[in-house]
């Protein structure tokens, strides 16, 4: 039986990947330090004899006994609230963490895939973003700890591929949504839905003209799986090219939730990208992949998930206590 290690496995994307690889008939080794992940996301997998969980920080030495055929490095804070609170840990998991995962993959002769991000493009001056665009990133701005960690991940991953001949894959992931997102993690979609469920006005930063492109999680997982099984080592954009302004998106959420709140506007955060839309021509050509779930369908499923959460989840300001990780 093939065996896959997934770091960040108790997070939003990691938990969905655990399910996918189990369904593919593989054994899954899930690893997470639970700084932003939650065991609730994977507890339903514990009875599966082919699933095991390691509570471990990948920024420290990583050891997994037995065979490992694939390594997926998805461990990282991924929302502005997280990486502004724990900037050092964000940089560590994007540098020490990927180094440890690459070392393990090399020792096990495993294929490795990293979760890169559209944030490596920064506030782009090329639109839509293609894989050959190098980005417009402020390395010392508040978002630099995340952006540069991901850019370093790509660089060291490609170095291991070219120098050691390691089988590697680089997924540049654009905005993704779906069940198991954290309701109060600061990202626009759960923020809007959370405000709607609490009866609050929806907060738009800037004038609402900035754009995003939202991909449903099932589509993304399919793209990741196809990329992993491909023979393509260069970065590949994975996202939904259907673009919408934040202002329009707020109105969509108001309509979806049937609430009567209005939209209020606040100052745009420093270095917040003005536009974001993937060019997925490469994914179409190489992987035969493109998103299938339209935004209306995906939002309905996601909204039903958030509505099903206990009421106390709606009012949590911070999902996690970061105190133990701030030294």
C-alpha angles and dihedrals in degrees: 000000000000115000130210131195114211117190117202085029096155092056129093098272096028093058093052090049091052089056093047096052093046088052088051088060097255130131112245127213106195119200128186138145089210094230089133101356124088129215088219087075093062106021091103088063097056095089090058108103090214094057126082131173127214117193097212142133109236090207083077125062111301121216126174119175120222129019123337118187100175135024121197113190107205099142111124141103103261108185129072092241090057102044094042089055096044106026097152093051090048090055092044096053090048093051114020091029096054091043090056092047092049090050091052092047090050092049092048095039087236131155113246130207123188128205102231120171147223085249089081085076090059114193094346126221090190117072129225095022118243126193092250092060110103097205141233106258132165103216094195098041123103092267093047094091090064100034095048093043089058093045089052089050090057093047097050092042091054090045091056089048095051099035102035099024090237116168104245138168129194120206115192100203122203125200109317129184142179144106117340095035110138109256097219103032095117099250116132102246100049089038092057094044092046091052091048092050091049092049093246128140113262114253118222117187115218120359094313095250094111113104139224135181117217124207122193113239097240090057092049094049089053090052092049092050092049092048092050091052094046127088095236117118099177121091117279126198114232116188145092114281092207100116127201135173118246089240092055090045091055089054090050091054092049090052093045094050096041092228128146099221122130130226118255125194131224135176117290113252119247114280093000106162114253095206137016127181128140125229100219098182090117093051090050093049100041103030102025085232135142132146117277103183113082120219096252092056095043094047092052091054092045093048091051089052093052091046089055094058120104112270093245089064089066093063102043108119094191122027093203141029105240096183095105091054101049099086 
